[in-house]
Amino acid sequence: MPPQWSDLNAILSEEFLVPSNRDIGAKTPEKNADQRCTYLCGNSLGLLTKRSKALLQEELDVWGTRAVEGHVAHPYGREWVKIANTVTPLLAELVGASEKEVACMGTLTANLHLMMAAFYKPTAQRFKILCESRAFPSDQYAFASQARLHGYDPSEAIIEICPRQGEFTLRESDIVDLIAKEGPSISLVIFSGVQYYTGQLFPMKAITTAAKAQGCVCGWDLAHAIGNVPMALHDWDVDFAVWCSYKYLNSGPGGIGGLFVHKKWENSLLPQCVIVLADLLHPPLLFGILIGITTRYAGWWGHDPVTRFAMPPRFSAIPGAQGFQQSNPSVLATVSLLGSLQIFKEVGMMGPLRKRSLRLTSELEMRLMKSRFYVPINEVSARCLLWGGKNGKNGTARQGQPGFTIITPHDPESRGSQLSLLFLPPNSDVMGRVSNALSAMGVVGDERRPDVIRLTPTPLYNTLGDCERAASCLEEAFEGLMKAKL
């Protein structure tokens, strides 16, 4: 573990390539143009590592010099037929699982569909899907399409739990109570580990336990959780989970995804082709038979590697999650991920990273809350009413003084590294103007229209100085807005 991991003024790893102010088009003084920008957007796209860049070049060289032989004879010992084995142990450690329970494959939404095809088995009595309101849109589309695929109206099959009126995040007690109330009708409980919009870290263990107590399958979208917060999926008895790797895992845009399937399902998985034949005979009867059994869409890369290249006609699955693999994974995408995961391992994985993350995010929050433009979260509803809010008269929402609040939970244990700033008045141009000003000053966050900017101090490459500069630039952006109003 690097000795400087607890020093917030020091960069934890020098392996990351941080764009300069000039690179991102910031309008900073020339003397600052080549300084690293203030990159607080690792929740959206992690930075490129020097390690990944080198590994990618090595694989391109092997492709150029070995061609097809690289599959079985690799100068660096990374034979392409086994390339996923280089990252599987590291991914398993990050999510709290055994290697057999994890597969590096596909992309998030494709993997989500695979998991729902296997685990969402609705019956006449138990057919609903419970999720958080405002889940990431791709998840919402997947839930709705899976409900329709089984013949259900999504408006009847999907339960979206909303925060209480005047609140922005969900209470654990409300989630658990709803599971207890609706449990007999719920087939699948599926939440985000960390909510993409608010940054709320859901109580994964408690929700999973509540779901299992009601006989529901429980799955998780870990896009904003993996590499951000510690997890113990196996011990929590999670049924399945899916994730992408281009956020906190820094694998690059559109990087390879992954999935988790609990070991208890290892001997209960059947190839989908067997089920399709039965499905043609009697669908209602089929769903009744499948209680306690799940199915998979089979592909050749999920076949036993011992006989895979013998090309047998009958599918023989790899035990565990890797039996869900369909096609051979992209070597370039996998080694790009590998470069970042090696750095995770070198700094001690999620234990020390989480400690550093908690401190960085708290430091950023403290500085933001000192702003004269900060509005405490408990005052926001009243001010929205004063401004008119969404239901006010035309134009009234633009009459209040510009300000912002933080909708991410204040409790550090209920959030990851992200802070979501809600700009006020609502439905005005304040967020857009502040975002433009931040960009011009070399601060990279990310917009979620109409009113939110997400700022994320990432422990691997952000420092206390980044937090200080972001807060200072935000204040300067607001001061500019006020001068423009005069």
Disulfide bonds with the S-S distance in Angstrom:
none
